[in-house]
Amino acid sequence: MADEKNTKVIEITTTSDDVIKLTKTYKLDGREIKELDLSGLKDLTMADYEQVRKYLATRGVTPPALLAEADPTVTNAYAAVACHMPFEFFEQLNLPDGYAVKNKVMGFIYSGGSGSET
């Protein structure tokens, strides 16, 4: 029998760089949302870009052409499409979670779609 005093338990948690752990739990259609998987950013197409642009236009949002991807409304819209969630869900995020989404989307865009900001 092994000596249990010398046995170490190591928990291995796998996390993806694409997943944002939220600071609080949000509700959506009866589900509890504790994290957002933004891996769908890698699959966005120019048709998705047009969808976001049209959505923003219906809301009267005209981000400046320069650095439009830095506008939280724009980054929220991309995140909504990538996560297959309603745009409105992202409007209810608290400031830390909203900035985490904004920074993740901006990092993806600035990295040229590689997902890392190097």
Buried (B, 14 or more C-beta within 10 A) or exposed (E): EEEEEEEEEEEEEEEEEBBBEBEEEBEEEEEEBEEBEBBBBEEBEEEBEEBBBEBBEEEEBEBEEEEBBBBBBBBBBBBBBBBEBEBEBBEEBEEEBBEBBBEBBBBBBEEEEEBEEE
